[in-house]
Amino acid sequence: MPPLARRFTTPVELPADPSVALHAATKQYVDGLDALGEKVSRKGAASGYASLDSVSKVPSSQMPFVENPVRTGTVSASLTSDAAATTGNMVDLTITGNVTVNPPINPTNHQQMRYHMLASGADRTVTFGTGFIPLTGAPMAYAVPNGQILVAVIEYQVLGSSGYWVIVKSGVTGAPDDGQYSGSRAGTQPVAAGWNTRVTVSFNLDATTTGLVTKATSGAGHAFTLLRAGIWSVTFTAFWATSTTGMKSCHIATASTFEAPQTANAAATTAAVSMTASLTRRFSSGEVLTPQVSSVSADSIASGTRINICYLGA
């Protein structure tokens, strides 16, 4: 006959935590086990623990967001990326020559890589080499104007026993800036007498710069090279310092002609003369603009003389 159960009417003190079968356990001990363990209700829940799917993996919906690192660099001729590199699947490159992109090595099925390729210094051509498959109708080579970016997304796909890099998205975006240069000068610049003595104006203050316009010394002043073909708007305003009598002129010189000339006849009693030459037309990449002035009488160009060059579009 089993022993009769004994009912305790006063607290029972246990000397230690249970260590073998049939040992009694205190409430504090059981509560501690609950704190250390995990309840099923906490699986996949906030402040709980992650669940596992049918192949013992944590579902992506329960994975934390990890920002993909970005690889950066400069390339001038060819590029072969390592798809297995831990530096990330996003590649930001400055291209300083005509570049051939080769298929990345060590890929995994359905892996994607994203390229941003900024043309620098001149218009560039980017060609995807042998081993890439473009989407229907998509080109394998891209003309990238200076200052613009080729964006390309490629995906590695295993078909049967072979794998291929597929160009799933590609195209040239706009410039990373607004294509505008603004400059002015501080202080005076002398202009020798002579209607045919054209003086190139110097702009010693750059208010707004852009990768689409370069400024270089030309004579006593500066000339500006346009690094993208398209429609440009140019405005040149000259302020004369002393307003000596006689005809004065300002214009924008190009390779073959003087454009947008503006003239004024200054009387001895007038205030300092200002004049503006402006033009808007299509230019080729590499064309040079030279702001110039001339005066029948010796004079000076004053502070505030300025030029604004703005790219309007292709």
FENURFEN-V251869 format. One record per backbone hydrogen bond with DSSP energy under -0.5 kcal/mol. CO is the residue of the C=O (numbers start at 1). NH is the residue of the N-H. If there is no record, write none. Layout:
CO | NH
CO | NH
This chain:
5 | 7
6 | 8
11 | 13
12 | 14
20 | 23
26 | 30
27 | 31
28 | 32
29 | 33
30 | 34
31 | 35
32 | 36
33 | 37
39 | 42
40 | 43
42 | 45
42 | 49
45 | 48
49 | 44
53 | 56
57 | 53
59 | 62
60 | 63
69 | 90
71 | 92
73 | 94
75 | 96
75 | 97
77 | 100
79 | 102
81 | 83
81 | 105
82 | 85
85 | 88
89 | 114
90 | 71
91 | 93
91 | 116
92 | 73
93 | 95
93 | 118
94 | 75
94 | 96
95 | 120
97 | 99
99 | 101
99 | 127
100 | 79
100 | 102
101 | 129
102 | 81
105 | 83
105 | 84
108 | 111
111 | 156
113 | 154
114 | 91
115 | 152
116 | 93
116 | 118
117 | 119
117 | 150
118 | 95
119 | 147
124 | 144
125 | 99
126 | 142
127 | 101
127 | 129
129 | 132
130 | 103
131 | 165
133 | 167
135 | 138
140 | 128
142 | 126
142 | 144
143 | 145
144 | 124
145 | 148
147 | 176
148 | 119
149 | 151
149 | 173
150 | 117
150 | 152
151 | 171
152 | 115
153 | 168
153 | 169
154 | 113
155 | 157
155 | 166
156 | 110
157 | 159
157 | 164
158 | 160
159 | 162
162 | 159
164 | 157
164 | 166
165 | 133
166 | 155
166 | 168
167 | 135
169 | 153
171 | 151
179 | 311
181 | 309
182 | 207
182 | 208
183 | 307
184 | 205
185 | 304
189 | 301
191 | 299
192 | 295
194 | 197
194 | 295
196 | 198
198 | 200
199 | 293
201 | 222
202 | 204
205 | 184
205 | 207
208 | 182
210 | 213
212 | 227
214 | 225
216 | 223
218 | 221
221 | 218
222 | 291
223 | 216
224 | 289
225 | 214
225 | 227
226 | 286
227 | 146
230 | 283
231 | 312
231 | 313
232 | 281
233 | 310
234 | 279
235 | 308
236 | 238
236 | 277
237 | 306
238 | 275
239 | 302
246 | 266
247 | 296
248 | 264
249 | 294
250 | 262
251 | 253
251 | 292
252 | 259
253 | 290
257 | 254
257 | 259
259 | 252
262 | 250
264 | 248
264 | 266
265 | 267
266 | 246
267 | 270
273 | 240
275 | 238
277 | 236
279 | 234
281 | 232
283 | 230
284 | 287
287 | 226
289 | 224
290 | 253
291 | 201
292 | 251
293 | 199
294 | 249
295 | 194
299 | 191
300 | 241
301 | 189
302 | 305
305 | 185
306 | 237
307 | 183
308 | 235
309 | 181
310 | 233
313 | 231
